[in-house]
Amino acid sequence: MPKSGRKKYRPPAVLALFADPHQLLHAIQEFREKGYRGLDTYTPYPVHGLSEAMGLKESWMPRVTKGGFFTGACLAFIFEAWTMAWAWPINIAGKPFVSVPAYMPVTFEGGILIAGISTFCAVLIAARLIPAPNFTSLDASLTNDRFGLYIPVRPYESASVQEILRELGAEEVKNLA
């Protein structure tokens, strides 16, 4: 299928590259105090304190996983009970048709299966990989040895933001128009 010639719109922004994670954290705090929102970071490894500095809320992903687990466990238990008690009842050594201990392994595995599938789908949606990935690399060194700070700016703010970033210790500052 041929692609259209239009590019996806990206608002004007500034990308700053830092060598030290502490400089990155300091820059984030400075810009959050100045009222900038929509900041994003790119790091080669997890940085302690980055979530707090960015002001990120707690993730909703654990709730999706728990909901998927309980849904899967309930569906597995109901399916087993329906199969053994109503659809094909077989009296095995006089045991009850609905036996909770006998159903636990399949109930647990059904919960794990649906929890995994629901978490996988939620990650795809949260990472915006559905319907299609549209990502262009901002800088090749971001996942190797440098820390990046992406700041959406108004066009008239770009020069002042770049100057502030240089003062805060950014090795390189790029204007992304």
TIRO-2110 file (N, C-alpha, C; in Angstrom, 1 decimal):
// TIRO-2110
0.9, -1.2, 0.0, N, 1, A
0.0, 0.0, 0.0, CA, 1, A
0.9, 1.2, 0.0, C, 1, A
0.7, 2.1, -1.0, N, 2, A
1.6, 3.3, -1.0, CA, 2, A
1.3, 4.3, 0.1, C, 2, A
2.4, 4.9, 0.6, N, 3, A
2.3, 5.9, 1.7, CA, 3, A
2.0, 7.2, 1.1, C, 3, A
1.2, 8.0, 1.8, N, 4, A
1.0, 9.4, 1.4, CA, 4, A
2.3, 10.2, 1.6, C, 4, A
2.4, 11.3, 0.9, N, 5, A
3.6, 12.1, 1.0, CA, 5, A
3.6, 13.0, 2.3, C, 5, A
2.5, 13.0, 3.0, N, 6, A
2.4, 13.9, 4.2, CA, 6, A
3.1, 13.3, 5.4, C, 6, A
3.8, 14.2, 6.1, N, 7, A
4.5, 13.8, 7.3, CA, 7, A
3.6, 14.1, 8.5, C, 7, A
3.8, 13.4, 9.6, N, 8, A
3.0, 13.6, 10.8, CA, 8, A
3.5, 14.9, 11.4, C, 8, A
2.5, 15.7, 11.9, N, 9, A
2.9, 17.0, 12.5, CA, 9, A
3.5, 16.8, 13.8, C, 9, A
4.6, 17.4, 14.0, N, 10, A
5.3, 17.4, 15.3, CA, 10, A
5.5, 18.8, 15.8, C, 10, A
4.9, 19.2, 16.9, N, 11, A
5.1, 20.6, 17.4, CA, 11, A
6.5, 21.0, 17.6, C, 11, A
6.8, 22.3, 17.5, N, 12, A
8.2, 22.7, 17.7, CA, 12, A
8.7, 22.3, 19.1, C, 12, A
9.9, 21.9, 19.2, N, 13, A
10.5, 21.4, 20.5, CA, 13, A
12.0, 21.6, 20.5, C, 13, A
12.6, 21.4, 21.6, N, 14, A
14.0, 21.5, 21.8, CA, 14, A
14.4, 20.2, 22.5, C, 14, A
15.5, 19.6, 21.9, N, 15, A
16.1, 18.4, 22.5, CA, 15, A
17.5, 18.7, 23.1, C, 15, A
17.7, 18.4, 24.3, N, 16, A
19.0, 18.7, 25.0, CA, 16, A
19.6, 17.3, 25.3, C, 16, A
20.9, 17.2, 25.1, N, 17, A
21.6, 15.9, 25.4, CA, 17, A
22.6, 16.2, 26.5, C, 17, A
22.4, 15.3, 27.6, N, 18, A
23.3, 15.5, 28.8, CA, 18, A
24.1, 14.2, 28.9, C, 18, A
25.3, 14.4, 29.5, N, 19, A
26.2, 13.2, 29.7, CA, 19, A
26.0, 12.6, 31.1, C, 19, A
25.4, 13.4, 32.0, N, 20, A
25.2, 13.0, 33.4, CA, 20, A
23.7, 13.0, 33.8, C, 20, A
23.2, 11.9, 34.4, N, 21, A
21.8, 11.9, 34.8, CA, 21, A
21.4, 13.0, 35.8, C, 21, A
22.4, 13.4, 36.7, N, 22, A
22.1, 14.4, 37.7, CA, 22, A
21.8, 15.7, 37.0, C, 22, A
22.5, 16.0, 35.9, N, 23, A
22.3, 17.3, 35.2, CA, 23, A
20.9, 17.2, 34.6, C, 23, A
20.5, 16.0, 34.1, N, 24, A
19.2, 15.9, 33.5, CA, 24, A
18.1, 16.1, 34.5, C, 24, A
18.3, 15.5, 35.7, N, 25, A
17.3, 15.7, 36.8, CA, 25, A
17.2, 17.2, 37.2, C, 25, A
18.3, 17.9, 37.3, N, 26, A
18.3, 19.3, 37.6, CA, 26, A
17.6, 20.1, 36.5, C, 26, A
17.8, 19.8, 35.3, N, 27, A
17.2, 20.5, 34.2, CA, 27, A
15.7, 20.3, 34.2, C, 27, A
15.3, 19.1, 34.5, N, 28, A
13.8, 18.8, 34.6, CA, 28, A
13.2, 19.6, 35.7, C, 28, A
13.8, 19.6, 36.9, N, 29, A
13.3, 20.4, 38.0, CA, 29, A
13.2, 21.9, 37.6, C, 29, A
14.2, 22.4, 37.0, N, 30, A
14.2, 23.9, 36.6, CA, 30, A
13.0, 24.2, 35.6, C, 30, A
12.8, 23.3, 34.6, N, 31, A
11.8, 23.6, 33.7, CA, 31, A
10.4, 23.3, 34.2, C, 31, A
10.3, 22.4, 35.1, N, 32, A
9.0, 22.2, 35.8, CA, 32, A
8.6, 23.4, 36.6, C, 32, A
9.6, 23.9, 37.3, N, 33, A
9.4, 25.1, 38.2, CA, 33, A
9.0, 26.3, 37.3, C, 33, A
9.5, 26.4, 36.1, N, 34, A
9.2, 27.5, 35.2, CA, 34, A
7.8, 27.3, 34.5, C, 34, A
7.2, 26.1, 34.8, N, 35, A
5.8, 25.9, 34.3, CA, 35, A
5.7, 25.1, 33.0, C, 35, A
6.8, 24.6, 32.5, N, 36, A
6.8, 23.8, 31.3, CA, 36, A
6.2, 22.4, 31.5, C, 36, A
5.3, 22.0, 30.6, N, 37, A
4.6, 20.7, 30.7, CA, 37, A
4.9, 19.9, 29.4, C, 37, A
4.7, 18.7, 29.5, N, 38, A
4.9, 17.8, 28.3, CA, 38, A
6.3, 17.4, 28.1, C, 38, A
7.1, 17.5, 29.1, N, 39, A
8.5, 17.2, 29.0, CA, 39, A
8.6, 15.6, 28.8, C, 39, A
9.6, 15.2, 28.1, N, 40, A
9.9, 13.8, 27.9, CA, 40, A
11.4, 13.5, 28.0, C, 40, A
11.7, 12.4, 28.5, N, 41, A
13.1, 12.0, 28.7, CA, 41, A
13.5, 10.7, 27.9, C, 41, A
14.7, 10.6, 27.5, N, 42, A
15.2, 9.4, 26.9, CA, 42, A
16.5, 9.1, 27.6, C, 42, A
16.6, 7.9, 28.2, N, 43, A
17.8, 7.5, 28.9, CA, 43, A
18.2, 6.1, 28.5, C, 43, A
19.5, 5.8, 28.6, N, 44, A
20.0, 4.5, 28.2, CA, 44, A
19.8, 3.4, 29.3, C, 44, A
19.5, 3.9, 30.5, N, 45, A
19.1, 2.9, 31.6, CA, 45, A
18.2, 3.7, 32.6, C, 45, A
17.5, 2.9, 33.4, N, 46, A
16.7, 3.6, 34.4, CA, 46, A
17.4, 4.5, 35.3, C, 46, A
16.9, 5.7, 35.6, N, 47, A
17.5, 6.7, 36.4, CA, 47, A
16.7, 6.8, 37.7, C, 47, A
17.3, 6.6, 38.8, N, 48, A
16.6, 6.7, 40.1, CA, 48, A
16.1, 8.2, 40.3, C, 48, A
14.8, 8.4, 40.6, N, 49, A
14.3, 9.7, 40.9, CA, 49, A
13.7, 10.4, 39.7, C, 49, A
13.8, 9.8, 38.5, N, 50, A
13.3, 10.4, 37.3, CA, 50, A
11.8, 10.5, 37.3, C, 50, A
11.1, 9.5, 37.7, N, 51, A
9.6, 9.6, 37.8, CA, 51, A
9.1, 10.7, 38.7, C, 51, A
9.8, 10.8, 39.8, N, 52, A
9.4, 11.9, 40.8, CA, 52, A
9.7, 13.2, 40.2, C, 52, A
10.9, 13.4, 39.6, N, 53, A
11.2, 14.7, 39.0, CA, 53, A
10.3, 15.1, 37.8, C, 53, A
9.8, 14.1, 37.1, N, 54, A
8.9, 14.3, 36.0, CA, 54, A
7.5, 14.6, 36.4, C, 54, A
7.2, 14.2, 37.7, N, 55, A
5.9, 14.3, 38.2, CA, 55, A
4.9, 13.3, 37.6, C, 55, A
5.4, 12.1, 37.3, N, 56, A
4.5, 11.1, 36.7, CA, 56, A
3.6, 10.5, 37.7, C, 56, A
2.4, 10.2, 37.3, N, 57, A
1.4, 9.5, 38.2, CA, 57, A
1.8, 8.1, 38.2, C, 57, A
1.2, 7.4, 39.1, N, 58, A
1.3, 5.9, 39.2, CA, 58, A
0.7, 5.3, 38.0, C, 58, A
1.3, 4.2, 37.5, N, 59, A
0.9, 3.6, 36.3, CA, 59, A
-0.5, 2.9, 36.5, C, 59, A
-1.3, 2.8, 35.4, N, 60, A
-2.6, 2.1, 35.4, CA, 60, A
-2.4, 0.7, 35.0, C, 60, A
-1.2, 0.3, 34.6, N, 61, A
-1.0, -1.1, 34.1, CA, 61, A
-1.2, -2.2, 35.1, C, 61, A
-0.9, -2.0, 36.4, N, 62, A
-1.2, -3.1, 37.4, CA, 62, A
-2.7, -3.4, 37.5, C, 62, A
-3.5, -2.3, 37.4, N, 63, A
-5.0, -2.5, 37.4, CA, 63, A
-5.4, -3.4, 36.2, C, 63, A
-4.9, -3.1, 35.1, N, 64, A
-5.2, -3.9, 33.9, CA, 64, A
-4.9, -5.4, 34.1, C, 64, A
-3.7, -5.6, 34.7, N, 65, A
-3.2, -7.0, 34.9, CA, 65, A
-4.1, -7.7, 35.9, C, 65, A
-4.4, -7.0, 37.0, N, 66, A
-5.3, -7.6, 38.1, CA, 66, A
-6.7, -7.9, 37.5, C, 66, A
-7.2, -6.9, 36.8, N, 67, A
-8.5, -7.1, 36.1, CA, 67, A
-8.5, -8.3, 35.2, C, 67, A
-7.4, -8.4, 34.4, N, 68, A
-7.3, -9.5, 33.5, CA, 68, A
-7.2, -10.9, 34.2, C, 68, A
-6.5, -10.9, 35.3, N, 69, A
-6.3, -12.1, 36.1, CA, 69, A
-7.6, -12.5, 36.7, C, 69, A
-8.4, -11.6, 37.3, N, 70, A
-9.6, -12.0, 37.9, CA, 70, A
-10.7, -12.4, 36.9, C, 70, A
-10.7, -11.7, 35.7, N, 71, A
-11.6, -12.1, 34.7, CA, 71, A
-11.3, -13.5, 34.1, C, 71, A
-10.0, -13.7, 33.9, N, 72, A
-9.6, -15.0, 33.4, CA, 72, A
-9.9, -16.2, 34.3, C, 72, A
-9.6, -15.9, 35.6, N, 73, A
-9.8, -16.9, 36.6, CA, 73, A
-11.3, -17.2, 36.8, C, 73, A
-12.2, -16.2, 36.8, N, 74, A
-13.6, -16.4, 36.8, CA, 74, A
-14.1, -17.2, 35.6, C, 74, A
-13.7, -16.8, 34.4, N, 75, A
-14.1, -17.5, 33.2, CA, 75, A
-13.7, -18.9, 33.2, C, 75, A
-12.5, -19.2, 33.6, N, 76, A
-12.0, -20.6, 33.7, CA, 76, A
-12.8, -21.4, 34.7, C, 76, A
-13.1, -20.9, 35.8, N, 77, A
-13.8, -21.6, 36.9, CA, 77, A
-15.2, -21.8, 36.4, C, 77, A
-15.9, -20.8, 35.8, N, 78, A
-17.2, -21.0, 35.3, CA, 78, A
-17.3, -22.0, 34.2, C, 78, A
-16.3, -22.0, 33.3, N, 79, A
-16.3, -23.0, 32.2, CA, 79, A
-16.1, -24.4, 32.7, C, 79, A
-15.2, -24.6, 33.7, N, 80, A
-15.1, -25.9, 34.3, CA, 80, A
-16.3, -26.4, 35.0, C, 80, A
-16.9, -25.5, 35.8, N, 81, A
-18.1, -25.9, 36.5, CA, 81, A
-19.3, -26.2, 35.5, C, 81, A
-19.4, -25.4, 34.5, N, 82, A
-20.5, -25.7, 33.5, CA, 82, A
-20.2, -27.0, 32.8, C, 82, A
-19.0, -27.2, 32.4, N, 83, A
-18.6, -28.5, 31.7, CA, 83, A
-18.9, -29.7, 32.6, C, 83, A
-18.4, -29.7, 33.8, N, 84, A
-18.5, -30.9, 34.7, CA, 84, A
-19.9, -31.1, 35.3, C, 84, A
-20.7, -30.0, 35.5, N, 85, A
-22.0, -30.1, 36.2, CA, 85, A
-23.2, -30.1, 35.3, C, 85, A
-23.1, -29.4, 34.2, N, 86, A
-24.3, -29.3, 33.3, CA, 86, A
-24.1, -29.9, 31.9, C, 86, A
-23.0, -29.6, 31.3, N, 87, A
-22.9, -30.0, 29.9, CA, 87, A
-22.6, -31.5, 29.8, C, 87, A
-21.6, -32.0, 30.5, N, 88, A
-21.2, -33.5, 30.5, CA, 88, A
-21.0, -34.0, 31.9, C, 88, A
-22.1, -34.1, 32.7, N, 89, A
-21.9, -34.5, 34.1, CA, 89, A
-21.5, -36.0, 34.1, C, 89, A
-20.4, -36.2, 34.8, N, 90, A
-19.9, -37.6, 35.0, CA, 90, A
-19.6, -37.8, 36.5, C, 90, A
-20.2, -38.8, 37.1, N, 91, A
-20.0, -39.0, 38.5, CA, 91, A
-18.7, -39.8, 38.7, C, 91, A
-17.7, -39.2, 39.3, N, 92, A
-16.4, -39.8, 39.4, CA, 92, A
-16.3, -40.2, 40.9, C, 92, A
-16.4, -41.4, 41.3, N, 93, A
-16.2, -41.9, 42.6, CA, 93, A
-17.0, -41.2, 43.7, C, 93, A
-18.2, -40.7, 43.3, N, 94, A
-19.1, -40.1, 44.2, CA, 94, A
-18.7, -38.7, 44.6, C, 94, A
-17.7, -38.1, 43.9, N, 95, A
-17.3, -36.7, 44.3, CA, 95, A
-18.3, -35.7, 43.7, C, 95, A
-18.3, -34.5, 44.3, N, 96, A
-19.3, -33.5, 43.9, CA, 96, A
-18.9, -33.0, 42.4, C, 96, A
-19.9, -32.6, 41.7, N, 97, A
-19.7, -32.1, 40.4, CA, 97, A
-18.8, -30.9, 40.3, C, 97, A
-19.1, -29.9, 41.2, N, 98, A
-18.4, -28.7, 41.3, CA, 98, A
-17.4, -28.8, 42.5, C, 98, A
-16.1, -29.1, 42.2, N, 99, A
-15.1, -29.3, 43.2, CA, 99, A
-14.1, -28.2, 43.1, C, 99, A
-14.1, -27.3, 44.0, N, 100, A
-13.2, -26.2, 44.0, CA, 100, A
-11.7, -26.6, 44.0, C, 100, A
-11.2, -27.5, 44.9, N, 101, A
-9.8, -27.8, 44.8, CA, 101, A
-9.4, -28.4, 43.5, C, 101, A
-10.3, -29.2, 42.9, N, 102, A
-9.9, -29.8, 41.6, CA, 102, A
-9.8, -28.8, 40.5, C, 102, A
-10.5, -27.7, 40.6, N, 103, A
-10.6, -26.7, 39.5, CA, 103, A
-9.5, -25.6, 39.7, C, 103, A
-8.7, -25.6, 40.8, N, 104, A
-7.8, -24.5, 41.0, CA, 104, A
-6.6, -24.4, 40.0, C, 104, A
-6.0, -25.5, 39.6, N, 105, A
-4.9, -25.4, 38.6, CA, 105, A
-5.4, -24.7, 37.3, C, 105, A
-6.5, -25.1, 36.8, N, 106, A
-7.0, -24.5, 35.5, CA, 106, A
-7.5, -23.1, 35.8, C, 106, A
-8.1, -22.9, 36.9, N, 107, A
-8.5, -21.5, 37.2, CA, 107, A
-7.3, -20.6, 37.3, C, 107, A
-6.3, -21.0, 38.0, N, 108, A
-5.1, -20.1, 38.1, CA, 108, A
-4.5, -19.9, 36.7, C, 108, A
-4.3, -20.9, 35.9, N, 109, A
-3.7, -20.8, 34.6, CA, 109, A
-4.6, -19.9, 33.7, C, 109, A
-5.9, -20.1, 33.8, N, 110, A
-6.8, -19.2, 33.0, CA, 110, A
-6.6, -17.7, 33.4, C, 110, A
-6.4, -17.5, 34.7, N, 111, A
-6.2, -16.1, 35.1, CA, 111, A
-4.9, -15.6, 34.6, C, 111, A
-3.8, -16.4, 34.7, N, 112, A
-2.5, -16.0, 34.2, CA, 112, A
-2.5, -15.7, 32.7, C, 112, A
-3.2, -16.5, 31.9, N, 113, A
-3.3, -16.4, 30.5, CA, 113, A
-4.0, -15.0, 30.1, C, 113, A
-5.1, -14.8, 30.7, N, 114, A
-5.9, -13.5, 30.3, CA, 114, A
-5.1, -12.3, 30.9, C, 114, A
-4.5, -12.4, 32.1, N, 115, A
-3.7, -11.3, 32.6, CA, 115, A
-2.6, -11.0, 31.6, C, 115, A
-1.9, -12.0, 31.1, N, 116, A
-0.8, -11.7, 30.2, CA, 116, A
-1.2, -11.1, 28.9, C, 116, A
-2.3, -11.6, 28.4, N, 117, A
-2.8, -11.1, 27.1, CA, 117, A
-3.3, -9.6, 27.3, C, 117, A
-4.0, -9.4, 28.4, N, 118, A
-4.6, -8.0, 28.6, CA, 118, A
-3.4, -7.0, 28.9, C, 118, A
-2.4, -7.4, 29.6, N, 119, A
-1.2, -6.6, 29.8, CA, 119, A
-0.5, -6.3, 28.5, C, 119, A
-0.3, -7.3, 27.7, N, 120, A
0.4, -7.1, 26.4, CA, 120, A
-0.4, -6.1, 25.5, C, 120, A
-1.7, -6.2, 25.4, N, 121, A
-2.5, -5.3, 24.7, CA, 121, A
-2.5, -3.9, 25.2, C, 121, A
-2.5, -3.8, 26.6, N, 122, A
-2.5, -2.5, 27.2, CA, 122, A
-1.1, -1.8, 27.0, C, 122, A
-0.1, -2.5, 27.0, N, 123, A
1.3, -2.0, 26.7, CA, 123, A
1.3, -1.4, 25.2, C, 123, A
0.8, -2.2, 24.3, N, 124, A
0.7, -1.7, 22.9, CA, 124, A
-0.1, -0.4, 22.8, C, 124, A
-1.2, -0.3, 23.5, N, 125, A
-2.0, 0.9, 23.4, CA, 125, A
-1.3, 2.0, 24.1, C, 125, A
-0.7, 1.8, 25.3, N, 126, A
-0.1, 2.8, 26.1, CA, 126, A
1.2, 3.4, 25.4, C, 126, A
1.9, 2.5, 24.6, N, 127, A
3.1, 2.9, 23.9, CA, 127, A
2.7, 3.5, 22.5, C, 127, A
1.4, 3.6, 22.2, N, 128, A
0.9, 4.1, 21.0, CA, 128, A
1.5, 3.4, 19.8, C, 128, A
1.6, 2.1, 19.9, N, 129, A
2.1, 1.2, 18.8, CA, 129, A
0.9, 0.7, 18.0, C, 129, A
-0.3, 1.0, 18.4, N, 130, A
-1.5, 0.7, 17.7, CA, 130, A
-2.2, 2.0, 17.3, C, 130, A
-2.5, 2.3, 16.1, N, 131, A
-2.6, 1.4, 15.0, CA, 131, A
-1.3, 1.2, 14.2, C, 131, A
-0.4, 2.1, 14.3, N, 132, A
0.9, 1.9, 13.6, CA, 132, A
2.0, 2.8, 14.2, C, 132, A
3.2, 2.2, 14.4, N, 133, A
4.3, 3.0, 14.9, CA, 133, A
4.7, 4.1, 14.0, C, 133, A
4.9, 5.3, 14.5, N, 134, A
5.3, 6.4, 13.6, CA, 134, A
6.4, 7.2, 14.4, C, 134, A
7.5, 6.5, 14.6, N, 135, A
8.6, 7.1, 15.4, CA, 135, A
9.8, 7.3, 14.5, C, 135, A
10.4, 8.5, 14.7, N, 136, A
11.6, 8.8, 14.1, CA, 136, A
12.6, 9.1, 15.2, C, 136, A
13.8, 8.5, 15.1, N, 137, A
14.8, 8.7, 16.1, CA, 137, A
15.3, 10.1, 16.2, C, 137, A
15.3, 10.6, 17.4, N, 138, A
15.7, 12.0, 17.6, CA, 138, A
17.2, 12.1, 17.6, C, 138, A
17.9, 11.1, 18.2, N, 139, A
19.4, 11.1, 18.2, CA, 139, A
19.9, 9.7, 18.4, C, 139, A
20.9, 9.3, 17.7, N, 140, A
21.3, 7.9, 17.8, CA, 140, A
22.0, 7.6, 19.2, C, 140, A
22.5, 8.6, 19.8, N, 141, A
23.3, 8.4, 21.1, CA, 141, A
22.3, 8.3, 22.3, C, 141, A
21.0, 8.5, 22.1, N, 142, A
20.1, 8.6, 23.3, CA, 142, A
20.0, 7.2, 24.0, C, 142, A
20.1, 6.1, 23.2, N, 143, A
20.0, 4.8, 23.9, CA, 143, A
21.3, 4.2, 24.1, C, 143, A
22.4, 4.9, 23.9, N, 144, A
23.7, 4.4, 24.1, CA, 144, A
24.4, 5.0, 25.3, C, 144, A
24.7, 6.3, 25.3, N, 145, A
25.5, 6.9, 26.4, CA, 145, A
25.1, 8.3, 26.8, C, 145, A
24.0, 8.8, 26.3, N, 146, A
23.5, 10.1, 26.7, CA, 146, A
22.1, 10.1, 27.2, C, 146, A
21.8, 11.2, 27.8, N, 147, A
20.4, 11.4, 28.4, CA, 147, A
19.8, 12.6, 27.7, C, 147, A
18.6, 12.4, 27.2, N, 148, A
17.9, 13.4, 26.5, CA, 148, A
16.7, 14.0, 27.2, C, 148, A
16.5, 15.3, 27.0, N, 149, A
15.3, 16.0, 27.5, CA, 149, A
14.6, 16.7, 26.4, C, 149, A
13.4, 16.3, 26.1, N, 150, A
12.6, 16.8, 25.0, CA, 150, A
11.6, 17.8, 25.6, C, 150, A
11.7, 19.0, 25.2, N, 151, A
10.8, 20.1, 25.7, CA, 151, A
10.0, 20.7, 24.6, C, 151, A
8.7, 20.5, 24.6, N, 152, A
7.8, 21.2, 23.6, CA, 152, A
7.8, 22.7, 23.9, C, 152, A
8.0, 23.5, 22.9, N, 153, A
8.1, 25.0, 23.1, CA, 153, A
7.3, 25.7, 22.1, C, 153, A
6.9, 27.0, 22.4, N, 154, A
6.3, 27.8, 21.4, CA, 154, A
7.5, 28.3, 20.5, C, 154, A
7.2, 28.6, 19.2, N, 155, A
8.3, 29.0, 18.3, CA, 155, A
9.1, 30.2, 18.9, C, 155, A
8.5, 31.2, 19.5, N, 156, A
9.3, 32.3, 20.0, CA, 156, A
10.1, 32.0, 21.3, C, 156, A
9.9, 30.9, 21.9, N, 157, A
10.6, 30.5, 23.1, CA, 157, A
11.9, 29.7, 22.9, C, 157, A
12.0, 29.2, 21.7, N, 158, A
13.1, 28.3, 21.4, CA, 158, A
14.5, 28.8, 21.7, C, 158, A
14.8, 30.0, 21.4, N, 159, A
16.2, 30.5, 21.6, CA, 159, A
16.4, 30.6, 23.1, C, 159, A
15.5, 31.1, 23.9, N, 160, A
15.7, 31.3, 25.3, CA, 160, A
15.8, 29.9, 26.0, C, 160, A
15.0, 28.9, 25.6, N, 161, A
15.1, 27.6, 26.2, CA, 161, A
16.4, 27.0, 25.9, C, 161, A
16.9, 27.1, 24.7, N, 162, A
18.2, 26.6, 24.3, CA, 162, A
19.3, 27.2, 25.2, C, 162, A
19.2, 28.5, 25.4, N, 163, A
20.3, 29.1, 26.2, CA, 163, A
20.2, 28.6, 27.7, C, 163, A
19.0, 28.5, 28.2, N, 164, A
18.9, 27.9, 29.6, CA, 164, A
19.5, 26.5, 29.7, C, 164, A
19.2, 25.7, 28.7, N, 165, A
19.7, 24.3, 28.7, CA, 165, A
21.2, 24.3, 28.6, C, 165, A
21.8, 25.2, 27.8, N, 166, A
23.3, 25.2, 27.8, CA, 166, A
23.8, 25.6, 29.2, C, 166, A
23.2, 26.6, 29.8, N, 167, A
23.6, 27.0, 31.2, CA, 167, A
23.5, 25.9, 32.2, C, 167, A
22.5, 25.0, 32.0, N, 168, A
22.3, 23.8, 32.9, CA, 168, A
23.2, 22.7, 32.6, C, 168, A
24.1, 22.8, 31.6, N, 169, A
25.1, 21.7, 31.3, CA, 169, A
24.8, 20.8, 30.2, C, 169, A
23.9, 21.2, 29.3, N, 170, A
23.6, 20.3, 28.1, CA, 170, A
24.8, 20.3, 27.2, C, 170, A
25.3, 19.1, 26.8, N, 171, A
26.4, 19.0, 25.8, CA, 171, A
26.0, 19.5, 24.5, C, 171, A
24.7, 19.1, 24.1, N, 172, A
24.3, 19.5, 22.8, CA, 172, A
22.8, 19.9, 22.9, C, 172, A
22.4, 20.9, 22.1, N, 173, A
21.0, 21.3, 22.1, CA, 173, A
20.5, 21.4, 20.7, C, 173, A
19.4, 20.7, 20.4, N, 174, A
18.9, 20.7, 19.0, CA, 174, A
17.5, 21.4, 19.0, C, 174, A
17.3, 22.1, 17.9, N, 175, A
16.0, 22.7, 17.7, CA, 175, A
15.2, 21.8, 16.8, C, 175, A
14.1, 21.2, 17.2, N, 176, A
13.3, 20.3, 16.4, CA, 176, A
12.0, 21.1, 16.0, C, 176, A
12.1, 21.5, 14.8, N, 177, A
10.9, 22.3, 14.3, CA, 177, A
9.9, 21.4, 13.6, C, 177, A
END
